[in-house]
């Protein structure tokens, strides 16, 4: 029996209309602000003293632009984006996501104690939505002279959150979701160490949360995502957000939406992860059929959870956009990934999906053409075209 996030006829009409409004708001208001923030942070990253950290920060900013745009898209779930709070919301969302991506890059580097180092580094995310003294996030890291880059990201997120009218109501839940991301340190631990550690972590999380039938790796995948924290930050932009709304947002995004995002990413990355030895969450399912069934169930729960929230049509558009982003990755089109991707698309029943897929496919095509053109025009110091070697397959 196929699991599908069925929408009423009225909901489908609203979601179709909401897609146009969300896209207009994003491109006309949110994206220009997010692009300005991203450019400013790249200038800061270029000033990092340590060459290794500088290279990692710049490479992460360049490769994760779509991730940052996706984080900024959460601003469209707010009731309005005018004034100081509107600017502060985009600033907070962008700074949080840039920090999250940068910390993931740092945690991938070799370390004497990957789990402890990753946990200490990722404590910066809980600090970014907190109000206490900052921890020494680089205490266990091999290199640390970033010229204050990470601390500046944390401070910028705090400053943006401080402009949001309901952030004090949201803060505790946002810190709790941000703290879960310390699981990234376990994800990057050596094989043989990480799985038992993740099982222990998930057992503790299950004791504290009503997480239904989520498996240990689905919970770990959910904790690896930034989406729950981003959704809570955005909810703080609405002065009507109370503790009941906070719990509804948190329950919708953790574990279902967060798990689906990370698992879809791992579906697209499975071949690369097999070559590198990185943990692949989608590969933890026992069979392809189990993976297909579970991913479809997660997609249905994610869409249904989004619909149940205040301004639920906007959350549905956002969740559909996340699914479309992963479904249009090159790895999602491989033979082993296609059945899983199709199952998710079939289960996520919303009229917003088809136009979002078309938009992201077009964006990826344009971007690929631009990258090829840049490669073709690479010029040597003597003015001759320099051959560019093919990318490794």
PELIN-V242926 format. One record per residue. N is the residue number from 1. RES is the residue in one small letter. D_FIRST is the distance of its C-alpha to the first C-alpha in whole Angstrom. Layout:
# PELIN-V242926
N|RES|D_FIRST / N|RES|D_FIRST
This chain:
# PELIN-V242926
1|x|0 / 2|x|4 / 3|x|6 / 4|x|9 / 5|x|13 / 6|x|14 / 7|x|17 / 8|x|20 / 9|x|22 / 10|x|25 / 11|x|23 / 12|x|22 / 13|x|26 / 14|x|27 / 15|x|25 / 16|x|27 / 17|x|30 / 18|x|30 / 19|x|29 / 20|x|33 / 21|x|34 / 22|x|33 / 23|x|34 / 24|x|37 / 25|x|38 / 26|x|37 / 27|x|39 / 28|x|42 / 29|x|42 / 30|x|40 / 31|x|40 / 32|x|44 / 33|x|44 / 34|x|42 / 35|x|44 / 36|x|47 / 37|x|46 / 38|x|45 / 39|x|48 / 40|x|50 / 41|x|48 / 42|x|49 / 43|x|52 / 44|x|52 / 45|x|50 / 46|x|53 / 47|x|56 / 48|x|54 / 49|x|57 / 50|x|55 / 51|x|54 / 52|x|51 / 53|x|50 / 54|x|51 / 55|x|49 / 56|x|46 / 57|x|46 / 58|x|47 / 59|x|44 / 60|x|41 / 61|x|42 / 62|x|42 / 63|x|39 / 64|x|37 / 65|x|38 / 66|x|35 / 67|x|34 / 68|x|36 / 69|x|36 / 70|x|32 / 71|x|34 / 72|x|36 / 73|x|33 / 74|x|33 / 75|x|36 / 76|x|34 / 77|x|33 / 78|x|36 / 79|x|38 / 80|x|41 / 81|x|42 / 82|x|46 / 83|x|49 / 84|x|49 / 85|x|46 / 86|x|44 / 87|x|46 / 88|x|45 / 89|x|41 / 90|x|41 / 91|x|44 / 92|x|42 / 93|x|38 / 94|x|40 / 95|x|42 / 96|x|39 / 97|x|37 / 98|x|40 / 99|x|41 / 100|x|38 / 101|x|38 / 102|x|41 / 103|x|41 / 104|x|38 / 105|x|40 / 106|x|43 / 107|x|41 / 108|x|40 / 109|x|44 / 110|x|45 / 111|x|46 / 112|x|48 / 113|x|45 / 114|x|42 / 115|x|40 / 116|x|43 / 117|x|44 / 118|x|41 / 119|x|41 / 120|x|44 / 121|x|43 / 122|x|40 / 123|x|42 / 124|x|43 / 125|x|40 / 126|x|41 / 127|x|44 / 128|x|43 / 129|x|42 / 130|x|44 / 131|x|48 / 132|x|50 / 133|x|52 / 134|x|50 / 135|x|49 / 136|x|51 / 137|x|48 / 138|x|49 / 139|x|51 / 140|x|49 / 141|x|49 / 142|x|51 / 143|x|52 / 144|x|53 / 145|x|55 / 146|x|53 / 147|x|55 / 148|x|53 / 149|x|50 / 150|x|48 / 151|x|50 / 152|x|50 / 153|x|46 / 154|x|46 / 155|x|49 / 156|x|47 / 157|x|44 / 158|x|46 / 159|x|48 / 160|x|45 / 161|x|44 / 162|x|47 / 163|x|47 / 164|x|44 / 165|x|45 / 166|x|42 / 167|x|42 / 168|x|44 / 169|x|41 / 170|x|38 / 171|x|40 / 172|x|39 / 173|x|36 / 174|x|36 / 175|x|38 / 176|x|36 / 177|x|33 / 178|x|36 / 179|x|37 / 180|x|33 / 181|x|34 / 182|x|37 / 183|x|34 / 184|x|34 / 185|x|38 / 186|x|35 / 187|x|33 / 188|x|36 / 189|x|38 / 190|x|38 / 191|x|36 / 192|x|36 / 193|x|37 / 194|x|34 / 195|x|31 / 196|x|33 / 197|x|35 / 198|x|31 / 199|x|30 / 200|x|33 / 201|x|32 / 202|x|29 / 203|x|30 / 204|x|32 / 205|x|30 / 206|x|28 / 207|x|31 / 208|x|31 / 209|x|28 / 210|x|25 / 211|x|23 / 212|x|20 / 213|x|18 / 214|x|19 / 215|x|21 / 216|x|24 / 217|x|24 / 218|x|22 / 219|x|24 / 220|x|27 / 221|x|25 / 222|x|25 / 223|x|29 / 224|x|30 / 225|x|29 / 226|x|31 / 227|x|29 / 228|x|29 / 229|x|33 / 230|x|33 / 231|x|31 / 232|x|34 / 233|x|37 / 234|x|36 / 235|x|35 / 236|x|39 / 237|x|40 / 238|x|39 / 239|x|42 / 240|x|40 / 241|x|37 / 242|x|38 / 243|x|36 / 244|x|33 / 245|x|32 / 246|x|33 / 247|x|31 / 248|x|28 / 249|x|28 / 250|x|28 / 251|x|25 / 252|x|23 / 253|x|25 / 254|x|25 / 255|x|23 / 256|x|20 / 257|x|22 / 258|x|24 / 259|x|22 / 260|x|20 / 261|x|23 / 262|x|25 / 263|x|22 / 264|x|21 / 265|x|25 / 266|x|25 / 267|x|22 / 268|x|25 / 269|x|28 / 270|x|27 / 271|x|29 / 272|x|32 / 273|x|31 / 274|x|31 / 275|x|35 / 276|x|36 / 277|x|35 / 278|x|33 / 279|x|30 / 280|x|27 / 281|x|24 / 282|x|21 / 283|x|23 / 284|x|23 / 285|x|19 / 286|x|20 / 287|x|18 / 288|x|16 / 289|x|13 / 290|x|13 / 291|x|15 / 292|x|12 / 293|x|9 / 294|x|12 / 295|x|14 / 296|x|11 / 297|x|11 / 298|x|15 / 299|x|15 / 300|x|13 / 301|x|15 / 302|x|18 / 303|x|18 / 304|x|17 / 305|x|20 / 306|x|22 / 307|x|22 / 308|x|23 / 309|x|27 / 310|x|30 / 311|x|30 / 312|x|26 / 313|x|26 / 314|x|28 / 315|x|26 / 316|x|23 / 317|x|25 / 318|x|27 / 319|x|23 / 320|x|22 / 321|x|25 / 322|x|25 / 323|x|22 / 324|x|23 / 325|x|26 / 326|x|25 / 327|x|23 / 328|x|26 / 329|x|28 / 330|x|29 / 331|x|27 / 332|x|24 / 333|x|24 / 334|x|25 / 335|x|23 / 336|x|22 / 337|x|21 / 338|x|19 / 339|x|16 / 340|x|16 / 341|x|17 / 342|x|15 / 343|x|12 / 344|x|14 / 345|x|15 / 346|x|12 / 347|x|11 / 348|x|15 / 349|x|15 / 350|x|19 / 351|x|22 / 352|x|24 / 353|x|22 / 354|x|23 / 355|x|27 / 356|x|26 / 357|x|25 / 358|x|28 / 359|x|31 / 360|x|30 / 361|x|30 / 362|x|33 / 363|x|35 / 364|x|34 / 365|x|35 / 366|x|38 / 367|x|39 / 368|x|38 / 369|x|41 / 370|x|43 / 371|x|43 / 372|x|44 / 373|x|47 / 374|x|48 / 375|x|48 / 376|x|50 / 377|x|53 / 378|x|53 / 379|x|57 / 380|x|59 / 381|x|62 / 382|x|65 / 383|x|63 / 384|x|61 / 385|x|57 / 386|x|56 / 387|x|53 / 388|x|50 / 389|x|48 / 390|x|45 / 391|x|42 / 392|x|41 / 393|x|38
